[in-house]
Structures are given as structure tokens and as C-alpha cells.
């Protein structure tokens, strides 16, 4: 230990472990405990050295406010308790607040449609990831909900677009379709003979009318080309 370390420890002991006669009548509490550690104890006992709130602007503000003093929106303050105690109290209140919405939402959710996207054989690992980068988008103007995704086993050069009307009683044409990139991005006759193929790294809706995709060349070679493309839904 350096002299600086020793001085630091000595100052700590001097500050926090002075004799405290006012605590003698409390069993085992003859010294001021470390003032940070007392807040972290997972117990319901009162703090040995509660904070001094005198002059605190927030407490003075609450005390002088007729409306806020009894407001149910303010979480009650427990100056004599540790943070663990306050945490348990707050968790109880939050659980109570969320229980009713959870019940209502849970009872209102139902299956609108079931689509079979792919099948896996029994010999395959059922936990293998075949469904990749699902991205959700809600077109509030047309009341259409979109899901973008790729199916790895099917074709990595395809991106699938699933769309449903937000009103489950209504349907939309072409509920699910796939866009295959292949070599459509080649811009000359010479390049088309190169049979370039692109796969989708990522896809997101840019706006209600446009999809942004990140593509890469599927061939295994250095310096594989990356392309950022924006495709109109139309």
C-alpha cells in the first residue's frame, strides 16, 4: 500500500467510526456505520444514520405546496429506510399498476390468421434459426401492417413482405410476397453474364412507400460488394 492509500483509509475510519453516544442505547450500534453502505442493506430496519433533509429545496417545496403534499402521483419518501426497502415498495406499486392492463390486453388478443412459412424435417434441429431480421411497420394512412423478413433455408437472395389490414375482418391483396434480387442490379449486358447474386443483410421501411435494403454479393471473394438500395413498394 502506498502512503496515499493508508491516508485514505485512515481518513475514512476517522470520519465514519467516531464514537456516537446517542447510539449507545441501540444494540450493537456504538459507531456511525459507513453512510453509503447502510442504504444498500437488504433489511427493513431503520437507517442508523438517516440523511439530514433540512434545507433540501425539494422537501421544502413539497412541504409548502398544498396540492403536491397529498398528491397520489408522488411516490412517498421514506427517509429512515434503505434503498432495498424503497425498491420493494416501488415494485409492489408498479406490479399493481400493470396487473389490470395485462389482464385486459391478454383477454383482447386473439389469432387473426395462421400462415405456414416453412417446414423442417424431424431430423433437423428444431431450434435452428430460419426466420431472420423481422421488421415491423405500420402504415397509418392505409391501415396496413407490414412485416419484412427472410427465410434462410429458402433463399437468402429473397426478402419476404407480409401485409395485413389492421382491421382483422378485412383482407388485402397479395397478403405475402417475395422479392428476389438475383442479378437484377447489374447495369450492363456484360455484367449480366457474370451471374452475380445478392443476398439481403438487412431491410427496413424507409417510409410508407419505400423499403431500404442492404445487399451483399453472395460469391465468396475478397472485397465483396455492399449495396444500399431503396425499393418502392409499388
C-alpha positions in Angstrom: 0.0 0.0 0.0 1.2 3.5 -0.8 1.1 6.3 1.8 -1.8 7.8 -0.1 -3.8 4.5 0.4 -3.1 4.5 4.1 -4.1 8.1 4.5 -7.3 7.5 2.6 -8.2 4.5 4.9 -7.3 6.5 8.0 -9.5 9.4 6.9 -12.3 7.1 6.2 -12.1 5.5 9.7 -11.8 8.9 11.3 -14.9 10.2 9.6 -17.2 7.2 9.9 -16.3 5.4 13.1 -16.2 8.1 15.7 -17.9 7.3 18.9 -21.6 8.2 18.9 -23.0 8.3 22.4 -26.5 9.0 21.1 -26.5 5.5 19.6 -25.4 3.6 22.8 -28.9 2.6 23.6 -29.2 0.7 20.3 -27.9 -2.8 20.5 -24.7 -3.2 18.7 -24.8 0.3 17.2 -22.0 2.1 19.0 -20.4 3.7 16.0 -21.6 5.5 12.9 -21.7 3.0 10.1 -20.5 3.9 6.6 -23.2 6.2 5.3 -23.4 4.7 1.8 -23.4 1.0 2.8 -26.4 1.5 5.1 -28.6 2.3 2.2 -27.7 -1.0 0.4 -28.6 -3.4 3.2 -31.5 -5.6 2.3 -33.4 -5.2 5.5 -36.4 -3.4 6.8 -34.7 -1.8 9.9 -34.4 1.9 10.1 -31.2 3.6 9.0 -28.7 4.1 11.7 -27.7 7.5 10.3 -30.6 8.8 8.3 -29.9 11.7 5.9 -30.4 15.3 7.1 -33.1 16.8 4.9 -33.0 20.2 6.5 -32.6 22.9 3.8 -33.4 20.5 1.0 -35.1 22.5 -1.7 -37.3 19.7 -2.9 -38.6 18.8 0.5 -39.3 22.5 1.3 -41.1 22.8 -2.0 -43.3 19.8 -1.2 -44.0 21.0 2.3 -45.2 24.4 1.2 -47.3 23.0 -1.7 -50.9 22.4 -0.8 -51.6 20.4 -3.9 -48.4 18.3 -4.1 -48.3 17.4 -0.4 -51.0 14.8 -0.6 -50.7 14.0 -4.3 -51.1 10.3 -5.1 -48.8 10.8 -8.1 -45.8 11.4 -6.0 -44.1 8.3 -4.6 -43.9 8.5 -0.8 -40.5 9.2 0.6 -39.0 7.0 3.4 -36.1 8.9 4.9 -35.5 6.3 7.6 -35.4 3.3 5.2 -32.7 1.7 2.9 -32.9 1.7 -0.9 -33.8 -2.0 -0.8 -36.9 -1.2 1.2 -37.9 1.5 -1.1 -37.3 -0.7 -4.1 -39.6 -3.4 -2.8 -42.3 -0.8 -2.1 -42.0 0.6 -5.6 -42.0 -2.8 -7.3 -45.3 -3.6 -5.4 -46.9 -0.4 -6.7 -45.7 -1.0 -10.3 -46.9 -4.6 -10.2 -50.3 -3.4 -9.0 -50.5 -0.8 -11.8 -49.6 -3.3 -14.5 -51.8 -6.1 -13.5 -55.1 -4.7 -14.7 -53.8 -3.7 -18.2 -52.1 -7.1 -18.5 -55.4 -8.8 -17.8 -57.4 -6.6 -20.2 -54.8 -6.8 -23.1 -54.3 -10.5 -22.6 -58.1 -11.2 -23.0 -58.4 -9.0 -26.0 -55.6 -10.6 -28.0 -56.6 -13.4 -30.4 -55.2 -15.1 -33.5 -56.3 -13.4 -36.8 -54.6 -15.7 -39.3 -52.1 -18.6 -39.4 -49.7 -18.8 -42.3 -47.3 -21.7 -42.8 -44.0 -20.1 -43.9 -41.7 -23.2 -44.0 -41.4 -26.8 -42.7 -38.5 -28.5 -41.2 -37.9 -32.2 -41.1 -37.9 -34.1 -37.8 -34.2 -34.9 -38.2 -33.3 -31.2 -38.2 -32.6 -29.2 -35.1 -36.0 -27.5 -34.3 -34.2 -24.6 -32.6 -32.2 -23.6 -35.7 -32.8 -20.1 -36.8 -34.6 -20.0 -40.2 -36.5 -16.7 -39.7 -34.3 -13.7 -39.9 -34.5 -9.9 -39.4 -38.2 -9.5 -38.9 -39.0 -5.7 -39.1 -42.5 -4.3 -38.4 -44.0 -1.3 -40.0 -47.5 0.2 -39.6 -48.9 2.4 -42.4 -51.4 4.5 -40.5 -52.7 6.1 -43.7 -53.7 2.9 -45.4 -54.2 1.0 -42.1 -51.8 -1.7 -43.3 -49.4 -3.6 -41.1 -46.2 -4.9 -42.7 -43.6 -7.5 -41.7 -40.3 -7.8 -43.6 -38.3 -11.0 -43.1 -36.0 -13.5 -44.8 -36.1 -17.3 -44.6 -32.5 -18.6 -44.6 -33.3 -22.1 -45.9 -35.5 -21.0 -48.7 -33.3 -18.4 -50.4 -31.0 -15.8 -48.9 -31.5 -13.7 -52.0 -35.2 -13.2 -51.3 -36.9 -10.8 -49.0 -40.5 -11.6 -47.9 -43.1 -8.9 -47.3 -46.2 -9.9 -45.3 -49.0 -7.4 -45.0 -52.3 -7.4 -43.1 -55.0 -4.9 -42.6 -55.2 -3.6 -39.1 -58.9 -4.4 -39.2 -58.7 -8.1 -38.8 -62.1 -8.6 -40.6 -60.7 -7.1 -43.8 -58.0 -8.6 -46.1 -55.5 -7.2 -48.6 -54.4 -8.5 -52.0 -51.1 -10.2 -52.1 -51.0 -10.8 -48.4 -47.5 -12.2 -48.7 -45.0 -11.9 -51.5 -41.2 -12.4 -52.0 -38.8 -10.1 -53.9 -35.7 -11.9 -55.3 -32.7 -9.8 -56.0 -30.5 -12.2 -58.0 -28.6 -10.3 -60.6 -31.2 -7.6 -61.3 -28.7 -5.0 -60.1 -26.3 -5.5 -63.0 -26.4 -2.4 -65.1 -24.9 -3.7 -68.4 -25.1 -6.6 -70.7 -21.5 -7.6 -70.0 -22.2 -7.8 -66.2 -25.2 -10.0 -66.7 -23.0 -12.8 -67.9 -21.2 -12.7 -64.7 -24.3 -14.1 -62.9 -23.8 -12.0 -59.8 -26.2 -12.9 -57.0 -27.0 -10.7 -54.0 -28.3 -11.6 -50.5 -30.0 -9.3 -48.1 -28.1 -8.3 -44.9 -30.8 -6.1 -43.5 -34.1 -4.4 -44.5 -36.2 -1.7 -43.0 -39.1 0.5 -44.1 -37.8 4.0 -45.0 -41.3 5.4 -45.2 -44.8 4.2 -46.1 -43.8 3.8 -49.8 -40.2 2.8 -49.7 -38.1 -0.1 -48.4 -34.4 0.3 -47.7 -32.2 -2.9 -48.0 -28.5 -3.6 -47.5 -27.3 -6.2 -50.0 -24.0 -8.1 -50.4 -22.6 -10.2 -53.2 -23.1 -13.9 -52.4 -19.9 -15.1 -54.1 -17.0 -15.9 -51.7 -14.3 -13.5 -52.6 -12.4 -10.6 -51.0 -13.9 -7.1 -51.3 -17.5 -8.4 -51.7 -19.6 -5.5 -52.9 -22.1 -3.9 -50.5 -25.1 -2.1 -51.9 -27.6 0.2 -50.2 -30.8 0.2 -52.3 -34.2 1.8 -51.8 -37.1 0.0 -53.4 -40.5 1.4 -54.0 -43.3 -0.8 -52.7 -45.2 -0.2 -55.9 
